[in-house]
Amino acid sequence: MSWITILTNDLTITGLKISVYRSSNSAYREFCSNCGSHLTFRHADSPDLVDIAISTLDNPELFAPDNQIWGDDKLAYLNEMNGLPIVPGNKV
C-alpha cells in the first residue's frame, strides 16, 4: 500500500464522516464511515504527522514516491513486478 506523510495541520478532510479504529496502544487508523476505505494512519510517537493512503486522493499522481519502508519484510516476488504484463482496468 502506498502512503504519503504530511503535517497533521496540513490535512483537511471534507465531505466525509470519519470512523476511527484504535489499532494498537500507540496508533489509530481512520476510515470512511460510508464505504470503509482506509484513509489515514496516525502514531502517538509522531503526533505532528499523518500518513494518507494514496489511493484515496483525487490526484495521486501528484505524489511520486521517494522511498520504501519495511524493505526487510518485502516479499521477494515484488522485485519482479515491473516485468509483469499490465492489464488495463480490472479485466483479468
PyMOL Python script that loads the backbone (N, CA, C, O; Angstrom):
from pymol import cmd

cmd.read_pdbstr("""\
ATOM      1  N   MET A   1       0.845  -1.169   0.000  1.00  0.00           N
ATOM      2  CA  MET A   1       0.000   0.000   0.000  1.00  0.00           C
ATOM      3  C   MET A   1       0.889   1.230   0.000  1.00  0.00           C
ATOM      4  O   MET A   1       1.911   1.272   0.686  1.00  0.00           O
ATOM      5  N   SER A   2       0.496   2.224  -0.770  1.00  0.00           N
ATOM      6  CA  SER A   2       1.274   3.457  -0.857  1.00  0.00           C
ATOM      7  C   SER A   2       0.672   4.545   0.019  1.00  0.00           C
ATOM      8  O   SER A   2      -0.547   4.697   0.104  1.00  0.00           O
ATOM      9  N   TRP A   3       1.553   5.297   0.668  1.00  0.00           N
ATOM     10  CA  TRP A   3       1.153   6.360   1.587  1.00  0.00           C
ATOM     11  C   TRP A   3       1.954   7.615   1.294  1.00  0.00           C
ATOM     12  O   TRP A   3       3.049   7.549   0.735  1.00  0.00           O
ATOM     13  N   ILE A   4       1.408   8.749   1.671  1.00  0.00           N
ATOM     14  CA  ILE A   4       2.199   9.965   1.782  1.00  0.00           C
ATOM     15  C   ILE A   4       2.110  10.400   3.232  1.00  0.00           C
ATOM     16  O   ILE A   4       1.115  10.137   3.908  1.00  0.00           O
ATOM     17  N   THR A   5       3.139  11.059   3.700  1.00  0.00           N
ATOM     18  CA  THR A   5       3.156  11.568   5.065  1.00  0.00           C
ATOM     19  C   THR A   5       3.225  13.080   5.003  1.00  0.00           C
ATOM     20  O   THR A   5       4.092  13.652   4.341  1.00  0.00           O
ATOM     21  N   ILE A   6       2.299  13.720   5.703  1.00  0.00           N
ATOM     22  CA  ILE A   6       2.254  15.184   5.739  1.00  0.00           C
ATOM     23  C   ILE A   6       2.102  15.645   7.182  1.00  0.00           C
ATOM     24  O   ILE A   6       1.859  14.845   8.086  1.00  0.00           O
ATOM     25  N   LEU A   7       2.248  16.937   7.375  1.00  0.00           N
ATOM     26  CA  LEU A   7       1.998  17.510   8.694  1.00  0.00           C
ATOM     27  C   LEU A   7       0.510  17.445   8.993  1.00  0.00           C
ATOM     28  O   LEU A   7      -0.320  17.744   8.135  1.00  0.00           O
ATOM     29  N   THR A   8       0.185  17.058  10.195  1.00  0.00           N
ATOM     30  CA  THR A   8      -1.214  16.935  10.613  1.00  0.00           C
ATOM     31  C   THR A   8      -1.988  18.225  10.359  1.00  0.00           C
ATOM     32  O   THR A   8      -3.138  18.182   9.923  1.00  0.00           O
ATOM     33  N   ASN A   9      -1.372  19.360  10.626  1.00  0.00           N
ATOM     34  CA  ASN A   9      -2.053  20.649  10.441  1.00  0.00           C
ATOM     35  C   ASN A   9      -2.347  20.970   8.982  1.00  0.00           C
ATOM     36  O   ASN A   9      -3.158  21.849   8.693  1.00  0.00           O
ATOM     37  N   ASP A  10      -1.689  20.259   8.052  1.00  0.00           N
ATOM     38  CA  ASP A  10      -1.922  20.496   6.626  1.00  0.00           C
ATOM     39  C   ASP A  10      -3.053  19.649   6.058  1.00  0.00           C
ATOM     40  O   ASP A  10      -3.389  19.786   4.881  1.00  0.00           O
ATOM     41  N   LEU A  11      -3.643  18.782   6.864  1.00  0.00           N
ATOM     42  CA  LEU A  11      -4.701  17.888   6.391  1.00  0.00           C
ATOM     43  C   LEU A  11      -6.080  18.429   6.741  1.00  0.00           C
ATOM     44  O   LEU A  11      -6.360  18.769   7.890  1.00  0.00           O
ATOM     45  N   THR A  12      -6.934  18.499   5.724  1.00  0.00           N
ATOM     46  CA  THR A  12      -8.338  18.821   5.918  1.00  0.00           C
ATOM     47  C   THR A  12      -9.155  17.794   5.154  1.00  0.00           C
ATOM     48  O   THR A  12      -8.983  17.645   3.944  1.00  0.00           O
ATOM     49  N   ILE A  13     -10.030  17.093   5.830  1.00  0.00           N
ATOM     50  CA  ILE A  13     -10.914  16.126   5.186  1.00  0.00           C
ATOM     51  C   ILE A  13     -12.309  16.736   5.184  1.00  0.00           C
ATOM     52  O   ILE A  13     -12.833  17.110   6.234  1.00  0.00           O
ATOM     53  N   THR A  14     -12.904  16.833   4.005  1.00  0.00           N
ATOM     54  CA  THR A  14     -14.231  17.434   3.901  1.00  0.00           C
ATOM     55  C   THR A  14     -15.202  16.459   3.242  1.00  0.00           C
ATOM     56  O   THR A  14     -14.802  15.609   2.447  1.00  0.00           O
ATOM     57  N   GLY A  15     -16.452  16.590   3.577  1.00  0.00           N
ATOM     58  CA  GLY A  15     -17.499  15.829   2.926  1.00  0.00           C
ATOM     59  C   GLY A  15     -17.602  14.379   3.339  1.00  0.00           C
ATOM     60  O   GLY A  15     -18.372  13.630   2.737  1.00  0.00           O
ATOM     61  N   LEU A  16     -16.862  13.958   4.335  1.00  0.00           N
ATOM     62  CA  LEU A  16     -16.891  12.562   4.776  1.00  0.00           C
ATOM     63  C   LEU A  16     -17.135  12.477   6.272  1.00  0.00           C
ATOM     64  O   LEU A  16     -16.683  13.320   7.046  1.00  0.00           O
ATOM     65  N   LYS A  17     -17.850  11.453   6.651  1.00  0.00           N
ATOM     66  CA  LYS A  17     -17.937  11.113   8.069  1.00  0.00           C
ATOM     67  C   LYS A  17     -16.845  10.084   8.322  1.00  0.00           C
ATOM     68  O   LYS A  17     -16.782   9.062   7.638  1.00  0.00           O
ATOM     69  N   ILE A  18     -15.989  10.347   9.295  1.00  0.00           N
ATOM     70  CA  ILE A  18     -14.818   9.522   9.580  1.00  0.00           C
ATOM     71  C   ILE A  18     -15.064   8.631  10.790  1.00  0.00           C
ATOM     72  O   ILE A  18     -15.605   9.073  11.803  1.00  0.00           O
ATOM     73  N   SER A  19     -14.658   7.368  10.671  1.00  0.00           N
ATOM     74  CA  SER A  19     -14.655   6.435  11.798  1.00  0.00           C
ATOM     75  C   SER A  19     -13.202   6.187  12.197  1.00  0.00           C
ATOM     76  O   SER A  19     -12.316   6.141  11.344  1.00  0.00           O
ATOM     77  N   VAL A  20     -12.968   6.031  13.485  1.00  0.00           N
ATOM     78  CA  VAL A  20     -11.614   5.834  13.999  1.00  0.00           C
ATOM     79  C   VAL A  20     -11.518   4.450  14.621  1.00  0.00           C
ATOM     80  O   VAL A  20     -12.400   4.024  15.367  1.00  0.00           O
ATOM     81  N   TYR A  21     -10.416   3.747  14.297  1.00  0.00           N
ATOM     82  CA  TYR A  21     -10.134   2.441  14.881  1.00  0.00           C
ATOM     83  C   TYR A  21      -8.785   2.502  15.576  1.00  0.00           C
ATOM     84  O   TYR A  21      -7.773   2.815  14.949  1.00  0.00           O
ATOM     85  N   ARG A  22      -8.770   2.209  16.851  1.00  0.00           N
ATOM     86  CA  ARG A  22      -7.518   2.197  17.632  1.00  0.00           C
ATOM     87  C   ARG A  22      -6.852   0.847  17.379  1.00  0.00           C
ATOM     88  O   ARG A  22      -7.250  -0.153  17.977  1.00  0.00           O
ATOM     89  N   SER A  23      -5.846   0.798  16.505  1.00  0.00           N
ATOM     90  CA  SER A  23      -5.244  -0.466  16.096  1.00  0.00           C
ATOM     91  C   SER A  23      -4.169  -0.972  17.060  1.00  0.00           C
ATOM     92  O   SER A  23      -3.767  -2.133  16.982  1.00  0.00           O
ATOM     93  N   SER A  24      -3.707  -0.119  17.958  1.00  0.00           N
ATOM     94  CA  SER A  24      -2.754  -0.526  18.997  1.00  0.00           C
ATOM     95  C   SER A  24      -2.787   0.543  20.085  1.00  0.00           C
ATOM     96  O   SER A  24      -3.531   1.518  19.977  1.00  0.00           O
ATOM     97  N   ASN A  25      -1.992   0.365  21.119  1.00  0.00           N
ATOM     98  CA  ASN A  25      -1.939   1.366  22.181  1.00  0.00           C
ATOM     99  C   ASN A  25      -1.368   2.683  21.710  1.00  0.00           C
ATOM    100  O   ASN A  25      -1.626   3.724  22.314  1.00  0.00           O
ATOM    101  N   SER A  26      -0.577   2.652  20.616  1.00  0.00           N
ATOM    102  CA  SER A  26       0.100   3.872  20.176  1.00  0.00           C
ATOM    103  C   SER A  26      -0.316   4.362  18.796  1.00  0.00           C
ATOM    104  O   SER A  26       0.254   5.331  18.295  1.00  0.00           O
ATOM    105  N   ALA A  27      -1.296   3.717  18.170  1.00  0.00           N
ATOM    106  CA  ALA A  27      -1.674   4.134  16.813  1.00  0.00           C
ATOM    107  C   ALA A  27      -3.161   3.973  16.577  1.00  0.00           C
ATOM    108  O   ALA A  27      -3.838   3.164  17.211  1.00  0.00           O
ATOM    109  N   TYR A  28      -3.647   4.777  15.635  1.00  0.00           N
ATOM    110  CA  TYR A  28      -5.028   4.588  15.200  1.00  0.00           C
ATOM    111  C   TYR A  28      -5.158   4.883  13.719  1.00  0.00           C
ATOM    112  O   TYR A  28      -4.326   5.559  13.115  1.00  0.00           O
ATOM    113  N   ARG A  29      -6.227   4.355  13.160  1.00  0.00           N
ATOM    114  CA  ARG A  29      -6.498   4.461  11.736  1.00  0.00           C
ATOM    115  C   ARG A  29      -7.864   5.081  11.546  1.00  0.00           C
ATOM    116  O   ARG A  29      -8.780   4.863  12.339  1.00  0.00           O
ATOM    117  N   GLU A  30      -7.991   5.863  10.473  1.00  0.00           N
ATOM    118  CA  GLU A  30      -9.274   6.498  10.166  1.00  0.00           C
ATOM    119  C   GLU A  30      -9.824   5.915   8.870  1.00  0.00           C
ATOM    120  O   GLU A  30      -9.085   5.657   7.919  1.00  0.00           O
ATOM    121  N   PHE A  31     -11.136   5.715   8.855  1.00  0.00           N
ATOM    122  CA  PHE A  31     -11.838   5.108   7.729  1.00  0.00           C
ATOM    123  C   PHE A  31     -13.032   5.963   7.333  1.00  0.00           C
ATOM    124  O   PHE A  31     -13.571   6.704   8.156  1.00  0.00           O
ATOM    125  N   CYS A  32     -13.447   5.860   6.074  1.00  0.00           N
ATOM    126  CA  CYS A  32     -14.687   6.480   5.633  1.00  0.00           C
ATOM    127  C   CYS A  32     -15.839   5.691   6.252  1.00  0.00           C
ATOM    128  O   CYS A  32     -15.904   4.471   6.099  1.00  0.00           O
ATOM    129  N   SER A  33     -16.741   6.366   6.943  1.00  0.00           N
ATOM    130  CA  SER A  33     -17.869   5.696   7.589  1.00  0.00           C
ATOM    131  C   SER A  33     -18.854   5.118   6.585  1.00  0.00           C
ATOM    132  O   SER A  33     -19.598   4.194   6.913  1.00  0.00           O
ATOM    133  N   ASN A  34     -18.870   5.651   5.361  1.00  0.00           N
ATOM    134  CA  ASN A  34     -19.809   5.158   4.342  1.00  0.00           C
ATOM    135  C   ASN A  34     -19.324   3.903   3.630  1.00  0.00           C
ATOM    136  O   ASN A  34     -20.067   2.928   3.521  1.00  0.00           O
ATOM    137  N   CYS A  35     -18.085   3.917   3.144  1.00  0.00           N
ATOM    138  CA  CYS A  35     -17.614   2.791   2.316  1.00  0.00           C
ATOM    139  C   CYS A  35     -16.541   1.939   2.993  1.00  0.00           C
ATOM    140  O   CYS A  35     -16.240   0.845   2.516  1.00  0.00           O
ATOM    141  N   GLY A  36     -15.962   2.417   4.088  1.00  0.00           N
ATOM    142  CA  GLY A  36     -14.952   1.660   4.803  1.00  0.00           C
ATOM    143  C   GLY A  36     -13.535   1.828   4.290  1.00  0.00           C
ATOM    144  O   GLY A  36     -12.626   1.155   4.776  1.00  0.00           O
ATOM    145  N   SER A  37     -13.318   2.719   3.307  1.00  0.00           N
ATOM    146  CA  SER A  37     -11.966   2.927   2.782  1.00  0.00           C
ATOM    147  C   SER A  37     -11.030   3.413   3.874  1.00  0.00           C
ATOM    148  O   SER A  37     -11.371   4.304   4.653  1.00  0.00           O
ATOM    149  N   HIS A  38      -9.841   2.813   3.922  1.00  0.00           N
ATOM    150  CA  HIS A  38      -8.822   3.200   4.887  1.00  0.00           C
ATOM    151  C   HIS A  38      -8.222   4.515   4.424  1.00  0.00           C
ATOM    152  O   HIS A  38      -7.653   4.582   3.334  1.00  0.00           O
ATOM    153  N   LEU A  39      -8.336   5.560   5.229  1.00  0.00           N
ATOM    154  CA  LEU A  39      -7.892   6.900   4.846  1.00  0.00           C
ATOM    155  C   LEU A  39      -6.541   7.283   5.420  1.00  0.00           C
ATOM    156  O   LEU A  39      -5.654   7.712   4.682  1.00  0.00           O
ATOM    157  N   THR A  40      -6.373   7.132   6.733  1.00  0.00           N
ATOM    158  CA  THR A  40      -5.152   7.617   7.376  1.00  0.00           C
ATOM    159  C   THR A  40      -4.633   6.649   8.431  1.00  0.00           C
ATOM    160  O   THR A  40      -5.330   5.745   8.891  1.00  0.00           O
ATOM    161  N   PHE A  41      -3.374   6.885   8.789  1.00  0.00           N
ATOM    162  CA  PHE A  41      -2.737   6.191   9.902  1.00  0.00           C
ATOM    163  C   PHE A  41      -2.026   7.252  10.732  1.00  0.00           C
ATOM    164  O   PHE A  41      -1.316   8.100  10.192  1.00  0.00           O
ATOM    165  N   ARG A  42      -2.217   7.202  12.036  1.00  0.00           N
ATOM    166  CA  ARG A  42      -1.566   8.167  12.940  1.00  0.00           C
ATOM    167  C   ARG A  42      -0.912   7.399  14.081  1.00  0.00           C
ATOM    168  O   ARG A  42      -1.462   6.423  14.590  1.00  0.00           O
ATOM    169  N   HIS A  43       0.275   7.860  14.472  1.00  0.00           N
ATOM    170  CA  HIS A  43       1.032   7.196  15.531  1.00  0.00           C
ATOM    171  C   HIS A  43       1.330   8.192  16.647  1.00  0.00           C
ATOM    172  O   HIS A  43       1.683   9.342  16.387  1.00  0.00           O
ATOM    173  N   ALA A  44       1.186   7.745  17.877  1.00  0.00           N
ATOM    174  CA  ALA A  44       1.397   8.617  19.047  1.00  0.00           C
ATOM    175  C   ALA A  44       2.820   9.165  19.112  1.00  0.00           C
ATOM    176  O   ALA A  44       3.033  10.261  19.630  1.00  0.00           O
ATOM    177  N   ASP A  45       3.797   8.420  18.593  1.00  0.00           N
ATOM    178  CA  ASP A  45       5.184   8.888  18.605  1.00  0.00           C
ATOM    179  C   ASP A  45       5.415  10.059  17.656  1.00  0.00           C
ATOM    180  O   ASP A  45       6.414  10.768  17.774  1.00  0.00           O
ATOM    181  N   SER A  46       4.494  10.262  16.716  1.00  0.00           N
ATOM    182  CA  SER A  46       4.627  11.333  15.714  1.00  0.00           C
ATOM    183  C   SER A  46       3.306  12.093  15.576  1.00  0.00           C
ATOM    184  O   SER A  46       2.687  12.056  14.512  1.00  0.00           O
ATOM    185  N   PRO A  47       2.867  12.779  16.627  1.00  0.00           N
ATOM    186  CA  PRO A  47       1.550  13.427  16.584  1.00  0.00           C
ATOM    187  C   PRO A  47       1.440  14.544  15.546  1.00  0.00           C
ATOM    188  O   PRO A  47       0.333  14.930  15.169  1.00  0.00           O
ATOM    189  N   ASP A  48       2.571  15.063  15.083  1.00  0.00           N
ATOM    190  CA  ASP A  48       2.538  16.140  14.089  1.00  0.00           C
ATOM    191  C   ASP A  48       2.463  15.620  12.659  1.00  0.00           C
ATOM    192  O   ASP A  48       2.390  16.408  11.716  1.00  0.00           O
ATOM    193  N   LEU A  49       2.482  14.272  12.487  1.00  0.00           N
ATOM    194  CA  LEU A  49       2.464  13.682  11.151  1.00  0.00           C
ATOM    195  C   LEU A  49       1.246  12.781  10.976  1.00  0.00           C
ATOM    196  O   LEU A  49       0.754  12.183  11.933  1.00  0.00           O
ATOM    197  N   VAL A  50       0.778  12.698   9.749  1.00  0.00           N
ATOM    198  CA  VAL A  50      -0.308  11.786   9.414  1.00  0.00           C
ATOM    199  C   VAL A  50       0.030  11.127   8.078  1.00  0.00           C
ATOM    200  O   VAL A  50       0.460  11.794   7.138  1.00  0.00           O
ATOM    201  N   ASP A  51      -0.172   9.807   8.007  1.00  0.00           N
ATOM    202  CA  ASP A  51       0.007   9.065   6.760  1.00  0.00           C
ATOM    203  C   ASP A  51      -1.348   8.984   6.071  1.00  0.00           C
ATOM    204  O   ASP A  51      -2.354   8.651   6.697  1.00  0.00           O
ATOM    205  N   ILE A  52      -1.366   9.290   4.776  1.00  0.00           N
ATOM    206  CA  ILE A  52      -2.603   9.273   3.993  1.00  0.00           C
ATOM    207  C   ILE A  52      -2.479   8.220   2.906  1.00  0.00           C
ATOM    208  O   ILE A  52      -1.477   8.178   2.193  1.00  0.00           O
ATOM    209  N   ALA A  53      -3.485   7.371   2.775  1.00  0.00           N
ATOM    210  CA  ALA A  53      -3.495   6.359   1.724  1.00  0.00           C
ATOM    211  C   ALA A  53      -3.595   7.047   0.364  1.00  0.00           C
ATOM    212  O   ALA A  53      -4.564   7.756   0.090  1.00  0.00           O
ATOM    213  N   ILE A  54      -2.585   6.833  -0.488  1.00  0.00           N
ATOM    214  CA  ILE A  54      -2.536   7.468  -1.807  1.00  0.00           C
ATOM    215  C   ILE A  54      -3.795   7.146  -2.627  1.00  0.00           C
ATOM    216  O   ILE A  54      -4.290   7.995  -3.368  1.00  0.00           O
ATOM    217  N   SER A  55      -4.298   5.937  -2.490  1.00  0.00           N
ATOM    218  CA  SER A  55      -5.442   5.502  -3.306  1.00  0.00           C
ATOM    219  C   SER A  55      -6.713   6.299  -3.023  1.00  0.00           C
ATOM    220  O   SER A  55      -7.676   6.211  -3.785  1.00  0.00           O
ATOM    221  N   THR A  56      -6.730   7.069  -1.948  1.00  0.00           N
ATOM    222  CA  THR A  56      -7.932   7.841  -1.615  1.00  0.00           C
ATOM    223  C   THR A  56      -7.891   9.269  -2.159  1.00  0.00           C
ATOM    224  O   THR A  56      -8.859  10.016  -2.017  1.00  0.00           O
ATOM    225  N   LEU A  57      -6.781   9.646  -2.778  1.00  0.00           N
ATOM    226  CA  LEU A  57      -6.634  11.019  -3.265  1.00  0.00           C
ATOM    227  C   LEU A  57      -7.242  11.200  -4.653  1.00  0.00           C
ATOM    228  O   LEU A  57      -7.272  10.265  -5.453  1.00  0.00           O
ATOM    229  N   ASP A  58      -7.721  12.395  -4.927  1.00  0.00           N
ATOM    230  CA  ASP A  58      -8.267  12.708  -6.252  1.00  0.00           C
ATOM    231  C   ASP A  58      -7.185  12.704  -7.326  1.00  0.00           C
ATOM    232  O   ASP A  58      -7.444  12.305  -8.461  1.00  0.00           O
ATOM    233  N   ASN A  59      -5.972  13.143  -6.981  1.00  0.00           N
ATOM    234  CA  ASN A  59      -4.863  13.227  -7.934  1.00  0.00           C
ATOM    235  C   ASN A  59      -3.614  12.565  -7.352  1.00  0.00           C
ATOM    236  O   ASN A  59      -2.645  13.256  -7.038  1.00  0.00           O
ATOM    237  N   PRO A  60      -3.620  11.244  -7.203  1.00  0.00           N
ATOM    238  CA  PRO A  60      -2.479  10.579  -6.572  1.00  0.00           C
ATOM    239  C   PRO A  60      -1.177  10.726  -7.358  1.00  0.00           C
ATOM    240  O   PRO A  60      -0.094  10.609  -6.785  1.00  0.00           O
ATOM    241  N   GLU A  61      -1.274  10.980  -8.662  1.00  0.00           N
ATOM    242  CA  GLU A  61      -0.059  11.108  -9.474  1.00  0.00           C
ATOM    243  C   GLU A  61       0.785  12.321  -9.088  1.00  0.00           C
ATOM    244  O   GLU A  61       1.939  12.433  -9.501  1.00  0.00           O
ATOM    245  N   LEU A  62       0.213  13.225  -8.299  1.00  0.00           N
ATOM    246  CA  LEU A  62       0.965  14.400  -7.841  1.00  0.00           C
ATOM    247  C   LEU A  62       2.001  14.047  -6.772  1.00  0.00           C
ATOM    248  O   LEU A  62       2.841  14.878  -6.426  1.00  0.00           O
ATOM    249  N   PHE A  63       1.949  12.831  -6.251  1.00  0.00           N
ATOM    250  CA  PHE A  63       2.800  12.437  -5.131  1.00  0.00           C
ATOM    251  C   PHE A  63       3.654  11.234  -5.511  1.00  0.00           C
ATOM    252  O   PHE A  63       3.311  10.094  -5.195  1.00  0.00           O
ATOM    253  N   ALA A  64       4.760  11.493  -6.184  1.00  0.00           N
ATOM    254  CA  ALA A  64       5.674  10.416  -6.580  1.00  0.00           C
ATOM    255  C   ALA A  64       6.416   9.888  -5.357  1.00  0.00           C
ATOM    256  O   ALA A  64       6.774  10.665  -4.472  1.00  0.00           O
ATOM    257  N   PRO A  65       6.652   8.579  -5.293  1.00  0.00           N
ATOM    258  CA  PRO A  65       7.362   8.020  -4.140  1.00  0.00           C
ATOM    259  C   PRO A  65       8.811   8.476  -4.100  1.00  0.00           C
ATOM    260  O   PRO A  65       9.436   8.704  -5.136  1.00  0.00           O
ATOM    261  N   ASP A  66       9.340   8.606  -2.873  1.00  0.00           N
ATOM    262  CA  ASP A  66      10.754   8.944  -2.723  1.00  0.00           C
ATOM    263  C   ASP A  66      11.486   7.955  -1.819  1.00  0.00           C
ATOM    264  O   ASP A  66      12.689   8.093  -1.596  1.00  0.00           O
ATOM    265  N   ASN A  67      10.759   6.946  -1.291  1.00  0.00           N
ATOM    266  CA  ASN A  67      11.405   5.889  -0.512  1.00  0.00           C
ATOM    267  C   ASN A  67      10.441   4.732  -0.319  1.00  0.00           C
ATOM    268  O   ASN A  67       9.247   4.835  -0.604  1.00  0.00           O
ATOM    269  N   GLN A  68      10.989   3.625   0.171  1.00  0.00           N
ATOM    270  CA  GLN A  68      10.195   2.457   0.534  1.00  0.00           C
ATOM    271  C   GLN A  68      10.560   2.079   1.964  1.00  0.00           C
ATOM    272  O   GLN A  68      11.734   2.076   2.337  1.00  0.00           O
ATOM    273  N   ILE A  69       9.548   1.763   2.757  1.00  0.00           N
ATOM    274  CA  ILE A  69       9.823   1.361   4.135  1.00  0.00           C
ATOM    275  C   ILE A  69       9.549  -0.136   4.305  1.00  0.00           C
ATOM    276  O   ILE A  69       8.931  -0.761   3.444  1.00  0.00           O
ATOM    277  N   TRP A  70       9.999  -0.687   5.392  1.00  0.00           N
ATOM    278  CA  TRP A  70       9.848  -2.101   5.723  1.00  0.00           C
ATOM    279  C   TRP A  70      10.458  -2.982   4.631  1.00  0.00           C
ATOM    280  O   TRP A  70       9.940  -4.059   4.334  1.00  0.00           O
ATOM    281  N   GLY A  71      11.558  -2.521   4.038  1.00  0.00           N
ATOM    282  CA  GLY A  71      12.208  -3.263   2.959  1.00  0.00           C
ATOM    283  C   GLY A  71      12.649  -4.660   3.347  1.00  0.00           C
ATOM    284  O   GLY A  71      12.648  -5.559   2.506  1.00  0.00           O
ATOM    285  N   ASP A  72      13.027  -4.868   4.607  1.00  0.00           N
ATOM    286  CA  ASP A  72      13.445  -6.201   5.045  1.00  0.00           C
ATOM    287  C   ASP A  72      12.291  -7.195   5.038  1.00  0.00           C
ATOM    288  O   ASP A  72      12.520  -8.404   5.001  1.00  0.00           O
ATOM    289  N   ASP A  73      11.052  -6.702   5.072  1.00  0.00           N
ATOM    290  CA  ASP A  73       9.872  -7.563   5.095  1.00  0.00           C
ATOM    291  C   ASP A  73       9.231  -7.718   3.721  1.00  0.00           C
ATOM    292  O   ASP A  73       8.215  -8.400   3.587  1.00  0.00           O
ATOM    293  N   LYS A  74       9.808  -7.100   2.710  1.00  0.00           N
ATOM    294  CA  LYS A  74       9.237  -7.121   1.366  1.00  0.00           C
ATOM    295  C   LYS A  74       9.224  -8.541   0.807  1.00  0.00           C
ATOM    296  O   LYS A  74      10.199  -9.281   0.939  1.00  0.00           O
ATOM    297  N   LEU A  75       8.110  -8.910   0.182  1.00  0.00           N
ATOM    298  CA  LEU A  75       8.020 -10.213  -0.462  1.00  0.00           C
ATOM    299  C   LEU A  75       8.965 -10.235  -1.668  1.00  0.00           C
ATOM    300  O   LEU A  75       9.004  -9.281  -2.445  1.00  0.00           O
ATOM    301  N   ALA A  76       9.717 -11.313  -1.819  1.00  0.00           N
ATOM    302  CA  ALA A  76      10.744 -11.398  -2.853  1.00  0.00           C
ATOM    303  C   ALA A  76      10.179 -11.175  -4.252  1.00  0.00           C
ATOM    304  O   ALA A  76      10.845 -10.559  -5.084  1.00  0.00           O
ATOM    305  N   TYR A  77       8.972 -11.658  -4.533  1.00  0.00           N
ATOM    306  CA  TYR A  77       8.430 -11.522  -5.888  1.00  0.00           C
ATOM    307  C   TYR A  77       8.114 -10.078  -6.264  1.00  0.00           C
ATOM    308  O   TYR A  77       7.915  -9.788  -7.444  1.00  0.00           O
ATOM    309  N   LEU A  78       8.063  -9.175  -5.307  1.00  0.00           N
ATOM    310  CA  LEU A  78       7.807  -7.774  -5.632  1.00  0.00           C
ATOM    311  C   LEU A  78       8.946  -7.167  -6.450  1.00  0.00           C
ATOM    312  O   LEU A  78       8.746  -6.181  -7.159  1.00  0.00           O
ATOM    313  N   ASN A  79      10.135  -7.751  -6.353  1.00  0.00           N
ATOM    314  CA  ASN A  79      11.257  -7.265  -7.160  1.00  0.00           C
ATOM    315  C   ASN A  79      11.018  -7.484  -8.647  1.00  0.00           C
ATOM    316  O   ASN A  79      11.623  -6.804  -9.476  1.00  0.00           O
ATOM    317  N   GLU A  80      10.150  -8.417  -8.994  1.00  0.00           N
ATOM    318  CA  GLU A  80       9.887  -8.757 -10.395  1.00  0.00           C
ATOM    319  C   GLU A  80       8.599  -8.114 -10.930  1.00  0.00           C
ATOM    320  O   GLU A  80       8.235  -8.362 -12.079  1.00  0.00           O
ATOM    321  N   MET A  81       7.913  -7.314 -10.147  1.00  0.00           N
ATOM    322  CA  MET A  81       6.611  -6.756 -10.545  1.00  0.00           C
ATOM    323  C   MET A  81       6.681  -5.938 -11.828  1.00  0.00           C
ATOM    324  O   MET A  81       5.755  -5.993 -12.637  1.00  0.00           O
ATOM    325  N   ASN A  82       7.751  -5.185 -12.033  1.00  0.00           N
ATOM    326  CA  ASN A  82       7.840  -4.340 -13.220  1.00  0.00           C
ATOM    327  C   ASN A  82       7.900  -5.140 -14.503  1.00  0.00           C
ATOM    328  O   ASN A  82       7.623  -4.591 -15.570  1.00  0.00           O
ATOM    329  N   GLY A  83       8.249  -6.418 -14.446  1.00  0.00           N
ATOM    330  CA  GLY A  83       8.316  -7.246 -15.636  1.00  0.00           C
ATOM    331  C   GLY A  83       7.007  -7.944 -15.986  1.00  0.00           C
ATOM    332  O   GLY A  83       6.910  -8.583 -17.034  1.00  0.00           O
ATOM    333  N   LEU A  84       6.011  -7.830 -15.132  1.00  0.00           N
ATOM    334  CA  LEU A  84       4.727  -8.483 -15.384  1.00  0.00           C
ATOM    335  C   LEU A  84       3.900  -7.701 -16.404  1.00  0.00           C
ATOM    336  O   LEU A  84       4.030  -6.481 -16.508  1.00  0.00           O
ATOM    337  N   PRO A  85       3.038  -8.412 -17.167  1.00  0.00           N
ATOM    338  CA  PRO A  85       2.168  -7.714 -18.113  1.00  0.00           C
ATOM    339  C   PRO A  85       1.218  -6.771 -17.372  1.00  0.00           C
ATOM    340  O   PRO A  85       0.811  -7.039 -16.241  1.00  0.00           O
ATOM    341  N   ILE A  86       0.877  -5.677 -18.023  1.00  0.00           N
ATOM    342  CA  ILE A  86      -0.057  -4.714 -17.454  1.00  0.00           C
ATOM    343  C   ILE A  86      -1.408  -4.907 -18.130  1.00  0.00           C
ATOM    344  O   ILE A  86      -1.523  -4.831 -19.353  1.00  0.00           O
ATOM    345  N   VAL A  87      -2.432  -5.159 -17.307  1.00  0.00           N
ATOM    346  CA  VAL A  87      -3.789  -5.347 -17.805  1.00  0.00           C
ATOM    347  C   VAL A  87      -4.567  -4.064 -17.554  1.00  0.00           C
ATOM    348  O   VAL A  87      -4.655  -3.618 -16.410  1.00  0.00           O
ATOM    349  N   PRO A  88      -5.143  -3.450 -18.611  1.00  0.00           N
ATOM    350  CA  PRO A  88      -5.901  -2.217 -18.386  1.00  0.00           C
ATOM    351  C   PRO A  88      -7.170  -2.496 -17.580  1.00  0.00           C
ATOM    352  O   PRO A  88      -7.855  -3.496 -17.799  1.00  0.00           O
ATOM    353  N   GLY A  89      -7.464  -1.609 -16.661  1.00  0.00           N
ATOM    354  CA  GLY A  89      -8.674  -1.768 -15.840  1.00  0.00           C
ATOM    355  C   GLY A  89      -8.574  -2.995 -14.956  1.00  0.00           C
ATOM    356  O   GLY A  89      -7.490  -3.357 -14.500  1.00  0.00           O
ATOM    357  N   ASN A  90      -9.712  -3.635 -14.716  1.00  0.00           N
ATOM    358  CA  ASN A  90      -9.715  -4.820 -13.849  1.00  0.00           C
ATOM    359  C   ASN A  90     -10.064  -6.084 -14.640  1.00  0.00           C
ATOM    360  O   ASN A  90     -10.627  -7.028 -14.085  1.00  0.00           O
ATOM    361  N   LYS A  91      -9.736  -6.103 -15.918  1.00  0.00           N
ATOM    362  CA  LYS A  91     -10.018  -7.245 -16.775  1.00  0.00           C
ATOM    363  C   LYS A  91      -8.888  -8.246 -16.678  1.00  0.00           C
ATOM    364  O   LYS A  91      -7.868  -8.118 -17.356  1.00  0.00           O
ATOM    365  N   VAL A  92      -9.073  -9.237 -15.836  1.00  0.00           N
ATOM    366  CA  VAL A  92      -8.027 -10.229 -15.619  1.00  0.00           C
ATOM    367  C   VAL A  92      -8.165 -11.402 -16.540  1.00  0.00           C
ATOM    368  O   VAL A  92      -7.357 -12.330 -16.483  1.00  0.00           O
TER     369      VAL A  92
END
""", "prot")
cmd.dss("prot")
cmd.show_as("cartoon", "prot")
cmd.util.cbc("prot")
cmd.orient("prot")
